[in-house]
Amino acid sequence: MSTTGQQIFTTLAADGTLTVELADATFPAPTGNQVLVKMEAAPINPSDLALLFGPADLENADFSPGKVVAKMPEPFNTGSKGRHGQRMPVGNEGAGTVIATGDSDMAKALMGQRVACVPGNAFSQYCLADAPMCLPLGDLSSEDGASGFVNPMTALGFVENAKMDGQKAIVHSAAASNLGQMLNRICQEDGIALVNIVRSEAQVDLLKGQGAEYVVNSAEDDFMAQLRTAIDTTDAYYGFDPIGGGQMVDYCFKAMEQVAVGKMTEFSRYGSNQAKKMHIYGRLDLGPTILTPSYGFGFTLTGWLLFPFLQGAGMETMGRMRQRVLAGLTTTFASKYKRKVGLAEMLTKEAALEYRAMKTGEKYLVTPHA
């Protein structure tokens, strides 16, 4: 028996018109390993915003009840040609109660349980999810479990990746974010040195108040000196950056190279051969990534995404990570929200402009049945 409810959809037309709307949807009865979840909470993550609005012009968009019509600028519209004309659901993750299941034993075991899940259409009153990807929450609330996958598994993935690569220290930019605070706690638990890059004195105080030892402020005149000192002390030649555009990766590589050159006993015109690696895992800045030729000849810039990492890490590692996240959902991996909104309020101009700005401490939680 199918179930009906409301759901957020986003559609980009070939002419650059973006339509985001709240509409009725029908959810078929689950089969096999599927479960039907009545969604109770879903966070708005940067990865959701990339599909929901992207860089569309929201300031001049047409907002009406349950609907937003905006213009997608170039070159982003042309670059999104693959989704032209497709009406797409949104929302990577969330939590709710299983109200129907397929006929597999794994699915049936979840009947009536509150679970965290990653259905890909979490901005909805109901979702079909795969039972193997559901995390039973026990006595925890849906709000506690709503952000139980993307940010926790990403932060934990950074540390797992660093360990796999034989690293004992990490550089992380935009480090006062919800994810950055989780990473700070994980690194303290695991004995990994962490160089946190932030952009204000308030963020320095925030992280130091949470036990961070190395916090550098990119707004200070001596930022590069602070960064070099932290890298020199920790040997952090391995980092993660969610900004993407601009020069933050460039600053990190430069500081790493300057520290490495300072430790050389013989001069080389080519610079150091110290291996340096930065991973871009987000696009808070949609501008070009600026690099300058001053890093020696041992540097690597690459992308990092959660699901490809998990596929490469294997089921055993992923299972261990998931259990660690579940055990720490209200401590190490806890998320905080500035505001809760229903599906309709999510598409108001006031709310959309605020959560689309992705400012530290302004994360939104969607409650689909509110």
SEKOLSE-909614 format. One record per residue (C-alpha): residue in one letter; x, y, z; residue number from 1. Coordinates in pm, whole numbers, m for minus. Layout:
BEGIN
[atom 'A'; [X; Y; Z]; NUM]
...
END
This chain:
BEGIN
[atom 'M'; [0; 0; 0]; 1]
[atom 'S'; [143; 337; m100]; 2]
[atom 'T'; [170; 642; 128]; 3]
[atom 'T'; [122; 1007; 33]; 4]
[atom 'G'; [295; 1309; 178]; 5]
[atom 'Q'; [474; 1632; 95]; 6]
[atom 'Q'; [826; 1657; m38]; 7]
[atom 'I'; [1073; 1921; m161]; 8]
[atom 'F'; [1179; 1903; m527]; 9]
[atom 'T'; [1430; 2110; m724]; 10]
[atom 'T'; [1423; 2148; m1104]; 11]
[atom 'L'; [1670; 2335; m1326]; 12]
[atom 'A'; [1552; 2421; m1677]; 13]
[atom 'A'; [1785; 2458; m1974]; 14]
[atom 'D'; [1731; 2836; m1976]; 15]
[atom 'G'; [1866; 2862; m1619]; 16]
[atom 'T'; [1532; 2887; m1440]; 17]
[atom 'L'; [1552; 2706; m1106]; 18]
[atom 'T'; [1226; 2599; m942]; 19]
[atom 'V'; [1226; 2466; m587]; 20]
[atom 'E'; [883; 2358; m467]; 21]
[atom 'L'; [692; 2174; m198]; 22]
[atom 'A'; [463; 1922; m365]; 23]
[atom 'D'; [258; 1613; m294]; 24]
[atom 'A'; [434; 1282; m354]; 25]
[atom 'T'; [345; 915; m345]; 26]
[atom 'F'; [574; 668; m172]; 27]
[atom 'P'; [534; 305; m279]; 28]
[atom 'A'; [525; 21; m29]; 29]
[atom 'P'; [878; m93; 63]; 30]
[atom 'T'; [1009; m417; m84]; 31]
[atom 'G'; [1303; m642; m7]; 32]
[atom 'N'; [1557; m457; 210]; 33]
[atom 'Q'; [1364; m130; 197]; 34]
[atom 'V'; [1194; 44; 489]; 35]
[atom 'L'; [947; 333; 484]; 36]
[atom 'V'; [1047; 602; 734]; 37]
[atom 'K'; [819; 874; 866]; 38]
[atom 'M'; [1076; 1155; 870]; 39]
[atom 'E'; [1096; 1361; 1187]; 40]
[atom 'A'; [1418; 1562; 1145]; 41]
[atom 'A'; [1667; 1638; 866]; 42]
[atom 'P'; [1963; 1880; 872]; 43]
[atom 'I'; [2040; 2119; 587]; 44]
[atom 'N'; [2402; 2044; 497]; 45]
[atom 'P'; [2624; 2222; 243]; 46]
[atom 'S'; [2602; 1912; 22]; 47]
[atom 'D'; [2222; 1954; 20]; 48]
[atom 'L'; [2247; 2320; m72]; 49]
[atom 'A'; [2457; 2241; m378]; 50]
[atom 'L'; [2156; 2061; m527]; 51]
[atom 'L'; [1877; 2261; m364]; 52]
[atom 'F'; [1983; 2609; m476]; 53]
[atom 'G'; [2349; 2601; m578]; 54]
[atom 'P'; [2466; 2954; m664]; 55]
[atom 'A'; [2122; 3066; m786]; 56]
[atom 'D'; [2031; 3432; m728]; 57]
[atom 'L'; [1805; 3411; m422]; 58]
[atom 'E'; [1817; 3783; m349]; 59]
[atom 'N'; [1612; 3851; m662]; 60]
[atom 'A'; [1416; 3526; m666]; 61]
[atom 'D'; [1038; 3501; m668]; 62]
[atom 'F'; [921; 3356; m335]; 63]
[atom 'S'; [563; 3236; m300]; 64]
[atom 'P'; [411; 2992; m49]; 65]
[atom 'G'; [586; 2658; m94]; 66]
[atom 'K'; [776; 2768; m405]; 67]
[atom 'V'; [1094; 2953; m508]; 68]
[atom 'V'; [1178; 3050; m867]; 69]
[atom 'A'; [1530; 3184; m923]; 70]
[atom 'K'; [1787; 3229; m1197]; 71]
[atom 'M'; [2098; 3013; m1215]; 72]
[atom 'P'; [2392; 3223; m1341]; 73]
[atom 'E'; [2653; 3114; m1590]; 74]
[atom 'P'; [2878; 2923; m1603]; 75]
[atom 'F'; [2695; 2723; m1336]; 76]
[atom 'N'; [2384; 2664; m1547]; 77]
[atom 'T'; [2581; 2524; m1839]; 78]
[atom 'G'; [2793; 2325; m1598]; 79]
[atom 'S'; [2475; 2164; m1462]; 80]
[atom 'K'; [2349; 2050; m1802]; 81]
[atom 'G'; [2321; 1692; m1680]; 82]
[atom 'R'; [2033; 1784; m1448]; 83]
[atom 'H'; [1840; 2008; m1689]; 84]
[atom 'G'; [1471; 1919; m1684]; 85]
[atom 'Q'; [1503; 1667; m1401]; 86]
[atom 'R'; [1273; 1709; m1101]; 87]
[atom 'M'; [1499; 1600; m819]; 88]
[atom 'P'; [1432; 1529; m449]; 89]
[atom 'V'; [1670; 1677; m192]; 90]
[atom 'G'; [1806; 1594; 152]; 91]
[atom 'N'; [2090; 1351; 209]; 92]
[atom 'E'; [2016; 1240; 563]; 93]
[atom 'G'; [1770; 1250; 848]; 94]
[atom 'A'; [1595; 1046; 1113]; 95]
[atom 'G'; [1248; 917; 1181]; 96]
[atom 'T'; [1038; 612; 1265]; 97]
[atom 'V'; [1005; 302; 1046]; 98]
[atom 'I'; [634; 252; 969]; 99]
[atom 'A'; [654; m22; 703]; 100]
[atom 'T'; [917; m266; 578]; 101]
[atom 'G'; [1004; m496; 293]; 102]
[atom 'D'; [1005; m870; 342]; 103]
[atom 'S'; [1373; m922; 426]; 104]
[atom 'D'; [1464; m1016; 783]; 105]
[atom 'M'; [1695; m713; 809]; 106]
[atom 'A'; [1414; m477; 710]; 107]
[atom 'K'; [1155; m642; 934]; 108]
[atom 'A'; [1386; m609; 1235]; 109]
[atom 'L'; [1360; m229; 1204]; 110]
[atom 'M'; [980; m210; 1217]; 111]
[atom 'G'; [869; 55; 1468]; 112]
[atom 'Q'; [1224; 166; 1545]; 113]
[atom 'R'; [1359; 519; 1528]; 114]
[atom 'V'; [1649; 523; 1281]; 115]
[atom 'A'; [1899; 757; 1121]; 116]
[atom 'C'; [1914; 709; 744]; 117]
[atom 'V'; [2057; 849; 420]; 118]
[atom 'P'; [1771; 824; 169]; 119]
[atom 'G'; [1870; 1117; m54]; 120]
[atom 'N'; [1522; 1273; m25]; 121]
[atom 'A'; [1511; 1354; 346]; 122]
[atom 'F'; [1332; 1689; 298]; 123]
[atom 'S'; [1011; 1494; 286]; 124]
[atom 'Q'; [742; 1363; 518]; 125]
[atom 'Y'; [823; 1004; 421]; 126]
[atom 'C'; [1126; 830; 272]; 127]
[atom 'L'; [1219; 489; 140]; 128]
[atom 'A'; [1556; 388; 281]; 129]
[atom 'D'; [1779; 81; 258]; 130]
[atom 'A'; [1782; m118; 581]; 131]
[atom 'P'; [2161; m182; 572]; 132]
[atom 'M'; [2219; 195; 571]; 133]
[atom 'C'; [1983; 263; 863]; 134]
[atom 'L'; [2122; 317; 1211]; 135]
[atom 'P'; [1883; 223; 1496]; 136]
[atom 'L'; [1883; 507; 1749]; 137]
[atom 'G'; [1740; 325; 2050]; 138]
[atom 'D'; [1642; 581; 2312]; 139]
[atom 'L'; [1797; 874; 2123]; 140]
[atom 'S'; [1566; 1130; 1964]; 141]
[atom 'S'; [1537; 1194; 1592]; 142]
[atom 'E'; [1691; 1535; 1651]; 143]
[atom 'D'; [1994; 1366; 1809]; 144]
[atom 'G'; [2021; 1124; 1518]; 145]
[atom 'A'; [1931; 1350; 1225]; 146]
[atom 'S'; [2293; 1451; 1159]; 147]
[atom 'G'; [2424; 1106; 1242]; 148]
[atom 'F'; [2583; 1033; 907]; 149]
[atom 'V'; [2722; 1306; 682]; 150]
[atom 'N'; [2918; 1527; 924]; 151]
[atom 'P'; [3017; 1257; 1179]; 152]
[atom 'M'; [3127; 1006; 915]; 153]
[atom 'T'; [3309; 1278; 720]; 154]
[atom 'A'; [3503; 1402; 1023]; 155]
[atom 'L'; [3580; 1048; 1129]; 156]
[atom 'G'; [3671; 967; 768]; 157]
[atom 'F'; [3937; 1238; 772]; 158]
[atom 'V'; [4104; 1077; 1071]; 159]
[atom 'E'; [4071; 727; 926]; 160]
[atom 'N'; [4220; 850; 598]; 161]
[atom 'A'; [4508; 1019; 778]; 162]
[atom 'K'; [4586; 700; 970]; 163]
[atom 'M'; [4575; 494; 649]; 164]
[atom 'D'; [4828; 736; 499]; 165]
[atom 'G'; [5056; 716; 803]; 166]
[atom 'Q'; [4985; 1072; 918]; 167]
[atom 'K'; [4985; 1187; 1281]; 168]
[atom 'A'; [4871; 1547; 1224]; 169]
[atom 'I'; [4604; 1727; 1019]; 170]
[atom 'V'; [4544; 2084; 902]; 171]
[atom 'H'; [4175; 2181; 875]; 172]
[atom 'S'; [4033; 2510; 748]; 173]
[atom 'A'; [3694; 2663; 834]; 174]
[atom 'A'; [3753; 2467; 1152]; 175]
[atom 'A'; [3487; 2628; 1374]; 176]
[atom 'S'; [3209; 2463; 1174]; 177]
[atom 'N'; [2987; 2193; 1318]; 178]
[atom 'L'; [3203; 1936; 1140]; 179]
[atom 'G'; [3522; 2110; 1250]; 180]
[atom 'Q'; [3421; 2092; 1614]; 181]
[atom 'M'; [3356; 1719; 1575]; 182]
[atom 'L'; [3698; 1673; 1414]; 183]
[atom 'N'; [3857; 1858; 1704]; 184]
[atom 'R'; [3697; 1618; 1952]; 185]
[atom 'I'; [3790; 1310; 1749]; 186]
[atom 'C'; [4153; 1417; 1717]; 187]
[atom 'Q'; [4178; 1473; 2092]; 188]
[atom 'E'; [4036; 1126; 2154]; 189]
[atom 'D'; [4270; 963; 1900]; 190]
[atom 'G'; [4589; 1154; 1976]; 191]
[atom 'I'; [4604; 1321; 1634]; 192]
[atom 'A'; [4750; 1672; 1632]; 193]
[atom 'L'; [4510; 1916; 1466]; 194]
[atom 'V'; [4588; 2260; 1328]; 195]
[atom 'N'; [4257; 2449; 1320]; 196]
[atom 'I'; [4228; 2747; 1084]; 197]
[atom 'V'; [3947; 2991; 1169]; 198]
[atom 'R'; [3861; 3348; 1071]; 199]
[atom 'S'; [3779; 3535; 1392]; 200]
[atom 'E'; [3894; 3569; 1751]; 201]
[atom 'A'; [3554; 3445; 1868]; 202]
[atom 'Q'; [3614; 3121; 1677]; 203]
[atom 'V'; [3962; 3093; 1831]; 204]
[atom 'D'; [3803; 3119; 2175]; 205]
[atom 'L'; [3532; 2867; 2079]; 206]
[atom 'L'; [3776; 2595; 1979]; 207]
[atom 'K'; [4025; 2661; 2256]; 208]
[atom 'G'; [3736; 2639; 2499]; 209]
[atom 'Q'; [3680; 2288; 2359]; 210]
[atom 'G'; [4038; 2188; 2424]; 211]
[atom 'A'; [4198; 2267; 2087]; 212]
[atom 'E'; [4571; 2328; 2119]; 213]
[atom 'Y'; [4653; 2476; 1779]; 214]
[atom 'V'; [4412; 2741; 1649]; 215]
[atom 'V'; [4526; 3005; 1397]; 216]
[atom 'N'; [4326; 3307; 1287]; 217]
[atom 'S'; [4331; 3387; 914]; 218]
[atom 'A'; [4205; 3741; 988]; 219]
[atom 'E'; [4524; 3832; 1176]; 220]
[atom 'D'; [4819; 4006; 1009]; 221]
[atom 'D'; [5055; 3735; 1134]; 222]
[atom 'F'; [4834; 3448; 1010]; 223]
[atom 'M'; [5109; 3287; 802]; 224]
[atom 'A'; [5352; 3306; 1093]; 225]
[atom 'Q'; [5092; 3142; 1319]; 226]
[atom 'L'; [5031; 2872; 1060]; 227]
[atom 'R'; [5402; 2801; 1011]; 228]
[atom 'T'; [5456; 2770; 1385]; 229]
[atom 'A'; [5168; 2526; 1423]; 230]
[atom 'I'; [5284; 2314; 1128]; 231]
[atom 'D'; [5643; 2319; 1252]; 232]
[atom 'T'; [5532; 2199; 1595]; 233]
[atom 'T'; [5297; 1926; 1472]; 234]
[atom 'D'; [5452; 1816; 1138]; 235]
[atom 'A'; [5109; 1861; 981]; 236]
[atom 'Y'; [5170; 1825; 609]; 237]
[atom 'Y'; [4827; 1678; 542]; 238]
[atom 'G'; [4502; 1873; 537]; 239]
[atom 'F'; [4135; 1910; 451]; 240]
[atom 'D'; [3968; 2222; 313]; 241]
[atom 'P'; [3592; 2286; 265]; 242]
[atom 'I'; [3637; 2633; 113]; 243]
[atom 'G'; [3763; 2526; m228]; 244]
[atom 'G'; [3783; 2867; m395]; 245]
[atom 'G'; [4033; 3138; m315]; 246]
[atom 'Q'; [4377; 3094; m161]; 247]
[atom 'M'; [4336; 2890; 157]; 248]
[atom 'V'; [4485; 2576; 2]; 249]
[atom 'D'; [4765; 2792; m136]; 250]
[atom 'Y'; [4837; 2934; 211]; 251]
[atom 'C'; [4851; 2584; 360]; 252]
[atom 'F'; [5088; 2453; 94]; 253]
[atom 'K'; [5310; 2762; 125]; 254]
[atom 'A'; [5332; 2731; 502]; 255]
[atom 'M'; [5408; 2358; 478]; 256]
[atom 'E'; [5684; 2421; 224]; 257]
[atom 'Q'; [5835; 2710; 420]; 258]
[atom 'V'; [5855; 2491; 730]; 259]
[atom 'A'; [6005; 2204; 531]; 260]
[atom 'V'; [6266; 2428; 366]; 261]
[atom 'G'; [6361; 2563; 706]; 262]
[atom 'K'; [6454; 2208; 812]; 263]
[atom 'M'; [6670; 2133; 506]; 264]
[atom 'T'; [7044; 2096; 561]; 265]
[atom 'E'; [7130; 2154; 195]; 266]
[atom 'F'; [6993; 2409; m51]; 267]
[atom 'S'; [6793; 2291; m352]; 268]
[atom 'R'; [6670; 2518; m627]; 269]
[atom 'Y'; [6361; 2298; m652]; 270]
[atom 'G'; [6259; 2342; m291]; 271]
[atom 'S'; [6189; 2059; m48]; 272]
[atom 'N'; [6087; 1704; m128]; 273]
[atom 'Q'; [5858; 1694; 177]; 274]
[atom 'A'; [5531; 1526; 77]; 275]
[atom 'K'; [5239; 1768; 125]; 276]
[atom 'K'; [4875; 1682; 58]; 277]
[atom 'M'; [4553; 1883; 72]; 278]
[atom 'H'; [4201; 1748; 15]; 279]
[atom 'I'; [3921; 1979; m102]; 280]
[atom 'Y'; [3591; 1842; 30]; 281]
[atom 'G'; [3355; 2136; m18]; 282]
[atom 'R'; [3289; 2456; m211]; 283]
[atom 'L'; [3202; 2727; 39]; 284]
[atom 'D'; [3372; 2960; m212]; 285]
[atom 'L'; [3260; 2891; m569]; 286]
[atom 'G'; [3548; 3090; m719]; 287]
[atom 'P'; [3864; 2942; m871]; 288]
[atom 'T'; [4112; 2761; m650]; 289]
[atom 'I'; [4426; 2976; m665]; 290]
[atom 'L'; [4763; 2801; m654]; 291]
[atom 'T'; [5109; 2955; m686]; 292]
[atom 'P'; [5436; 2775; m778]; 293]
[atom 'S'; [5602; 2778; m438]; 294]
[atom 'Y'; [5549; 2437; m283]; 295]
[atom 'G'; [5859; 2241; m380]; 296]
[atom 'F'; [5810; 1926; m581]; 297]
[atom 'G'; [5629; 1701; m336]; 298]
[atom 'F'; [5271; 1831; m318]; 299]
[atom 'T'; [4933; 1680; m406]; 300]
[atom 'L'; [4592; 1847; m430]; 301]
[atom 'T'; [4294; 1617; m456]; 302]
[atom 'G'; [3922; 1601; m387]; 303]
[atom 'W'; [3757; 1411; m103]; 304]
[atom 'L'; [3400; 1285; m86]; 305]
[atom 'L'; [3249; 1068; 184]; 306]
[atom 'F'; [3083; 792; m18]; 307]
[atom 'P'; [3383; 715; m243]; 308]
[atom 'F'; [3598; 702; 70]; 309]
[atom 'L'; [3360; 457; 240]; 310]
[atom 'Q'; [3347; 238; m69]; 311]
[atom 'G'; [3725; 220; m71]; 312]
[atom 'A'; [3754; 168; 304]; 313]
[atom 'G'; [3529; m139; 300]; 314]
[atom 'M'; [3236; m265; 505]; 315]
[atom 'E'; [3439; m357; 813]; 316]
[atom 'T'; [3582; m6; 848]; 317]
[atom 'M'; [3247; 156; 773]; 318]
[atom 'G'; [3073; m62; 1030]; 319]
[atom 'R'; [3329; 27; 1295]; 320]
[atom 'M'; [3290; 396; 1214]; 321]
[atom 'R'; [2910; 378; 1233]; 322]
[atom 'Q'; [2919; 212; 1574]; 323]
[atom 'R'; [3158; 479; 1703]; 324]
[atom 'V'; [2926; 752; 1574]; 325]
[atom 'L'; [2621; 590; 1736]; 326]
[atom 'A'; [2803; 565; 2070]; 327]
[atom 'G'; [2896; 935; 2055]; 328]
[atom 'L'; [2591; 1100; 1899]; 329]
[atom 'T'; [2522; 1315; 2205]; 330]
[atom 'T'; [2890; 1384; 2283]; 331]
[atom 'T'; [3171; 1364; 2026]; 332]
[atom 'F'; [2936; 1377; 1727]; 333]
[atom 'A'; [2664; 1603; 1866]; 334]
[atom 'S'; [2519; 1869; 1634]; 335]
[atom 'K'; [2365; 2202; 1730]; 336]
[atom 'Y'; [2100; 2391; 1534]; 337]
[atom 'K'; [2013; 2757; 1524]; 338]
[atom 'R'; [1655; 2703; 1410]; 339]
[atom 'K'; [1396; 2440; 1323]; 340]
[atom 'V'; [1171; 2488; 1021]; 341]
[atom 'G'; [891; 2295; 855]; 342]
[atom 'L'; [901; 2214; 485]; 343]
[atom 'A'; [700; 2521; 385]; 344]
[atom 'E'; [898; 2760; 606]; 345]
[atom 'M'; [1218; 2618; 459]; 346]
[atom 'L'; [1120; 2785; 130]; 347]
[atom 'T'; [1063; 3134; 271]; 348]
[atom 'K'; [1307; 3407; 172]; 349]
[atom 'E'; [1417; 3481; 528]; 350]
[atom 'A'; [1504; 3119; 603]; 351]
[atom 'A'; [1657; 3038; 263]; 352]
[atom 'L'; [1892; 3336; 261]; 353]
[atom 'E'; [2009; 3257; 612]; 354]
[atom 'Y'; [2081; 2885; 582]; 355]
[atom 'R'; [2219; 2921; 227]; 356]
[atom 'A'; [2487; 3157; 369]; 357]
[atom 'M'; [2635; 2855; 555]; 358]
[atom 'K'; [2761; 3067; 844]; 359]
[atom 'T'; [2920; 2904; 1146]; 360]
[atom 'G'; [2662; 2830; 1415]; 361]
[atom 'E'; [2361; 2884; 1185]; 362]
[atom 'K'; [2275; 2527; 1086]; 363]
[atom 'Y'; [1905; 2459; 1025]; 364]
[atom 'L'; [1704; 2147; 1109]; 365]
[atom 'V'; [1398; 2060; 900]; 366]
[atom 'T'; [1104; 1899; 1081]; 367]
[atom 'P'; [885; 1771; 794]; 368]
[atom 'H'; [565; 1717; 992]; 369]
[atom 'A'; [570; 2051; 1176]; 370]
END
